[in-house]
Amino acid sequence: MATIAQPSHDGPRRPNIASANVQLPAVKDYEQVDDEILATLVPTKKWFALLALAVCFLMVGIASWMYQIHEGLGVAGYNPPVMWGVYIITFVFWVGIGHAGTLISAILYLFRAGFRTTIYRCAEAMTVFAVMTAGLFPIIHIGRPWKFFWLIPYPNWRLLWPNFKSPLVWDVFAISTYLTISTTFLFIGLIPDIATLRDRCVNPVRKQILAMLSFGWRNSEAEWRHFVRAYLFLAAFSTPLVLSVHSVVSFDFAMALTPGWHTTIFPPYFVAGAIFSGIGMVFTIIIPIRKYFKLQHYVTLNHLDAAAKLALFTSMVVGCAYIVEFFIAWYGGVQAEQDYFWNRVFGQWWWAAWIMLTCNMILPLSLFSQKLRRNPSWLWILSIFINIGMWFERFVIVVPSLSHEFEPWQWTTYSPTWVDYGILLGSFGWFFMWFLLFIKQFPVLAISEIKEIIPPKMKGKGPRGGH
């Protein structure tokens, strides 16, 4: 933990990318920004309690997985032909949340959206940990986790190669590439803030580690020039990468001839759903952080209002995709497709479909009200419903299709077991454990970018002088 010893210096900054109307009037100078944001790094009893809770959830997941490895996949509730259950549903859920973080950060950076300044660090960190969580589920799902490397193409003693025509193999390439780029994107953006931590740290060991991580950053104009170019390149590179990666995830379904899956709307549908679920998770995380650390004058109601508008827009896109799915099933005239969608909404799986429609289409319409868009309590409650709705969206995509295929003898049901629920709970413990550890090691808000939107007369002077 860094100990605050002295105010960090001010130097040349990168060009201001924030909108002119996004200001922080309650922030007086650079030293206040450093003091208040770095104060969030001090461990507290509540933080330890939350971390302990997350670790407990993780232990439940690990115990459930160990039991499954010992007893076999039969304890997971699979019921042929429903051989994709909670694991693949949760895999797509976490992939969607992970992709949304970089999309929010990179696309809003390219469009110079000022409200991203105080929320993008959470979104980027969320991306890395969500992809780390998603990557566990294919390993859990295969039943023999010690053989997971068979999916990786390399010269091997079996003289066999994965089937490169399979979207499941495409996932290996796509997600590993995305994890690499998103981690790099997060780390590059952290460098100026790590340098601030280094300058204030009095622990010699930690100071040396931070010095290595900051690559000797000295806040010079040349460093900022190269930094801006590198960050812009990564933002421009990661945006199409994220779109392509989540399209590949949708191909896991769209390439199959299963009712409800074989459709061309899945790639844009999955991307829109990823952005929507990611904004929901950002609200779930940033609003408690904003309140607990008293950062209301950084994450202002204007920022939440703008992010809520983006959530409303993506909710309407997702709702439009739902309607298009039903229309195409009717218009195509294929009886199996029509039966499938009827079964989804009014048949065997009506309860899951209506949870999805309520959480993802109906409740977000409340964001048309400016009063509710600027109400942090409602935004946090709504974000929980969005997370639930987006998980059930993946449930509705996976289970009803596999349980109601073309032939009546293939029709069946699906009931998750306690092992499924235990591993699902463990995934949330894994995700929040890493996120809680992250926010006590690095600033949860971007110090360098927040300083850019301080009014010029309030910037003050540091030890090396002002601008």
N, C-alpha and C positions, 0 to 999 in steps of 0.2 A: 504494500500500500504506500502510495506516495505521500510524503509529508510536506505540507505547504510551508515554504521557507521565505520565498521572495516573489514579487510579481515578475511575470515573464516580460521580455522585451517586445517592443513593437518594431516591425520592419516593413519593407515593401510587401504589398498584398497583391493577390491576383485580381483581375478585372471583376468588378461586381456583377454577378449574374442574377442577383435578386431583383424582383420587380420593385419599382419605385414606391408602390403603395404598401409594401410589406415592411413595416417599421417596428422597432421595439422601443417605444417611448419611455418605458420604465427602466431601461438599461442606460447607465450613466457613462461608463467608460470601459476600456479593455480590461482593466484590473478587476472590475466587478464580474465580467464574463468569466475570467479565469477562476476567481474565487468561488463563485456560485456553482459553476459546472464541475470543477474539480472537487468540490465538497461532496458531490454525489458518490465519490469513490470510497468514502469512509464506510467501512462495514458497520451495520447496525443489528440489533437483536431481531427486528422484523425480517431483515434480509436473511439472517441465519435461519430463521424459522421457515421462510419460504424455500430456501435452499434445502433444508432438511426434508420438507414435504415433497419437493421434486425428487430428491434422492429416494425417498420411500416409494413413490410411484415407480421410479426406475427399478427398484429392487423387486417390486411386484411383477413388472414386465420380464425381468431376467429370470425370476423363479418360474413363471409361466412358460417361458421359452425352454428352460432346462427340462421341465416336465415334458414338453412336447418332443424334445430331442430324445428323451429316454423312452417315451411311450410310442412315438410315431405321429404322423400327421393326422391320424384318425381322431385324435382328441381335439382337433381344431374345428370340428363342426362341418366339414365338407360333406356334401351329399350329391354324388354324381347325378347329372352333369354339372352341378354348381361346384366347380373346382377352383373358382376365384371367389374369395370371400373377403373377410375383414382386412386381410393383409394387403391385397391389391387395392382395395378401396382406400385404405389409409395411405398406401404408397402414393397413389395419385393425388390424394388430399395434400400430403406434405410437399410433393413436387410442385403442386399449384401454388402453395404459399411461398415456397422458395423462389419460384420464378417471378412471383409478383414483386418481391422486394427489389430485385434489380431492375425490373421494368419501371417501378415507381421512381426509383432513384435515377436511372439512366435517361428514361424518356423525359421526365420532368426537367432534368438537367439540360437536355438538348433543346427543350422548348422554353428554357429560361423561366420556369415557374418558381416564383419566389417562395411560395408556401412550402416547398420541399425542404427548405434549409433546416428546419428544426425537427423533421420527422425522418429524413432519409437515412441517418445513421442507424436508427432502429430497424428500418426496412432492410438495409444491407446486412446487418448482423443477423437478422431474422432469416434472410436468404441462406446464408452459409449453414446455420444450424438446422434449418428445415431440410435442406438437401442432404445434410449428414444423417438426419432422421429417416428421410425417404430411402436412402441407399441401404438401410438395414433390412427393409421389408422384402425385397427380392431374395435376400439371403435367408430370411426366416421362412419364406414361402416355399423354397425348394426342398425343405425337409432335411436335406443333408448339407448343412451350412459349410462343412469343411470342404465341399466340392465346388464352392461358388466360383473359383478361378477357372473352371471349365468354360465359362462364358467369355473369358478374355482370350482374344486371338493371339496365340504365340506358338512357336515351334515346340511340340510336346511329344512325350513318349508314346502317346496313343495314336499319333499320326492322323489326328482328326482336327477339324476346324469347325467353329460354330456355323450355323446356317445364316449366312449374311442376308438372306431374303426375309429373315424373321424380324419383326419390329422389336422383339424382346432383346435381340442383339444390338439393334440400333440404340436402344435405351442405354446400354452399357457405354457406348461411345458418347452419346449425347449428354448423359448426366455427369460422367467423369469430366468431360470437357467443360461443362457448365460450372461444376464445383470449382474447378481450377480458375476459371475466369472470374467468378463471383468473389472468391477469396482474394484474388489479386486486386480486384476493384475495391473491396473493402479496405485492404491493407494500404493501398496507395493513398486513399482518402484520409487515412489515419495518420500519415507521416507528420504533417504539421502539428497535430495535436499531441502525438507522442513526443515531439520535440519540446512542447510546452510542459509536458509531464517531466521530461528529463531535466529541464531548467529549474523546476521547483522541488525535485526530489533530493533528499539529504541522505537516504540510504545508499551507500556506495555500491553495493551489489546490484540493487535494482536500477540505480542510475547508469551503471555500465550496460545493463541489458537494454534499457531504453535508448541509450546512445547508439547501440548497434542496430536496434529496430528503426531508429530515425535516420540512419545512414548519414550521420553527421550534419543534419539539417541546421542551417544557420540563418534562415529567413531572408536570404539575399534575393535581389531582383532576378538574377539568372536562375536561381532555384525555382522561384515561382513561375517563371516563364516555361521551364521544362515541365514543371508539375502540371500546369494547366493543359499543356499539349498532351501529356500522357493521360491525364484524367479524361480529357475530351475524346481521345482515341479509344480508351477503354469503354466509355459510355456509348460511343458510336458502334463499337465492335460488339458489345454485349447485347445491345437492343435486338438486332436481327438474330443473334444466337439464341436469345431467350424465346423469341417467336418460333424459331425452327425447333428448338428442343421440346417445347410443350406441344408442338404439332406432332413430333415424333411420338410423344407419350400418347397422344390421341390415336395414332396409327395402331397402337396395341389393340384397339377396338375396331377402328374403321376398316382395317385390312381384313377383318373376319367377315364371314357371311352369316353372322348371327342376327336375328331380328332385332332392330333397334340400334345396331352398331354400324352396319354397312352404309355409311352416309358421308357425303363430302362436307357436311357442315361441322364435323367434329373439330378440325384444327382451329378455326376462328372461335368456335364455341368454347373450347378448352382454354384458349388464351384469354378470352374475356372473363371466364370463370376464375382463372388464376389471378387476374388483377383484382377482381371483386373480393375473392377470399383473402388476398394479401392485404388489402386495405382494411378488411375486418380485423385481421390479426394485428395490424399496426395500431388500430384503435384499442384493441384489447391490451396491448403492451404500453403504448405511450400515455394513455390517459391516467392509469395508476401511477406511472413514473412522474408525470406532470404534477399530480396532486401530492404524492408522498414526498418528493424532493422540493416542493414549492417552486416549480419552474413555470408557473402560469404566465409570467411576463416574457418567457421565451416561446413556449408553445401556446400561442395566444388563441383566442376564439376565432380570429380571422383565419389562422392556419387550419383549425379544425373544420371551420365552415367550408373552406376550399376543398379540403380532403373529402368532406362529406358529399360535396357536389360530384366529385369524381366517383365516389361509391354509388351515388344515385344513377349516374350515367352508365356505369358498368352493370348495375343491377337491371337497368332497362335493356341493355344489350343481351344479357343472359336471358331475361324474360322473353325477348324477341326470339332467341334461339329455341327456347322451349316451344313457343307457338309454331315456329317454322317446322320443327320436328313433327308435331301433330298434323300440320297441314300436308307435309310431304307424304306422311303415312296414308292419309286419306286420298290425296291426289294421285299417288302412285298406283293405287288399286291393288296392291299386293295384300292378300287376305291375312297372311302371317304377320305383316307389319301392323295392320289395323287391329288385329286381335291383341298384339303385344301392347300397343299404346292404350287400348281399352283396359287391358288387364293391369297396366301400370297405374292408371288413375282411378278406376272404379272397381277393379278386381282384387286379386290376391294381395297386391302390394300398394293398395290405395293409401294406407297410413303413411308409408315412407314418402310417397309422391306428394302428398299434401303437406307434410312437414317441409319438404323441399320448396314447394311453391309458396307456402306461407312465409318462410324465412327469407327466401331469395327474391320474391317478386312483390309480395303484399306489404310486409313490414317496412322495407326500404322506401316505399312511397311516402312514408312520413317525412322523409328528408326534403320534400317539396316545401315544408314549413321551415322558414328561416329560424324561428324560435327553437325548433328541435335540432336543427343543424348546429346551433350554437349552445346546445345543452350537453355538456360532457357526460353527465350521468346517463342520458338517453343514448348517446353515441356508444358508450361502453356496453350498455345492455343490448343494443341493437347488434353490436359486433359479436356478442356471444351467440345471438340467433343466427347471424351470418355464418359463423364458423360451423354451427350445428347444421344449418341448411346446406352448406357446401359439402360437408361430409355425407349427408344423405343424398345429395345430387350424385355423388360417385356410387353410393349404394344403389340408387335407382338405375343408374347406367349398367352396373355389373350384374346384380342379382336377378332382377326380373327377366333380363335377356337370356341368361343361362338357364333359368328355371322354367322358361316357356319358349322352347325352340320350336322348330317346324313340326316335328312329329309328336303326337299326344303321349307316346310312351316315354318321351324325354321330359315331360312336365313333372316338376317336383317342387319342393319347398327348401328353405334354408333357415337354420337357426344357429346363430353364433353360440359358442360355449364360453365357459368362464376363462378358458385359455385365450380365446380371441380377445375378450374384453381386458384380460390382464395385460396382454402385449400391447393393446391399444392404449391402455392407461400408462404403460411403461414408456411408450413413445412420447407422450406429453411430458413425462418426467425427464426423459433424456433431453428433449428440446429446451425446456425451461431451466434445467440444471446448467447447460452450457450458456444460456442467455444471462442467467443470474451471475454466473462467474465472469462473463464478459463485461457487464456494466460496472463491476467493481475493479476492473483492471484498466479499462479505457473509457474515455468520456462518452456518455450516452447521447450527447448532442455535439454537433460539429462546432468546436470553438472557433476555428479559423473562419468558417463561413458566417457564423453569427456576427463576428466582428465587422464583416463587410456591410451589414445593414444597419449599423449604428449610425445615427446622424453625425455628419462630419464635426460639428461643434462639440460633440460629447465624447470624442474618442480619447481625449486626454493624452498624457505622455507617460511613456515607460522609462526605464533606466537609460535607453539609448535614444530617447527623443521621439516625438510624434512624427506625423507625416508632414 
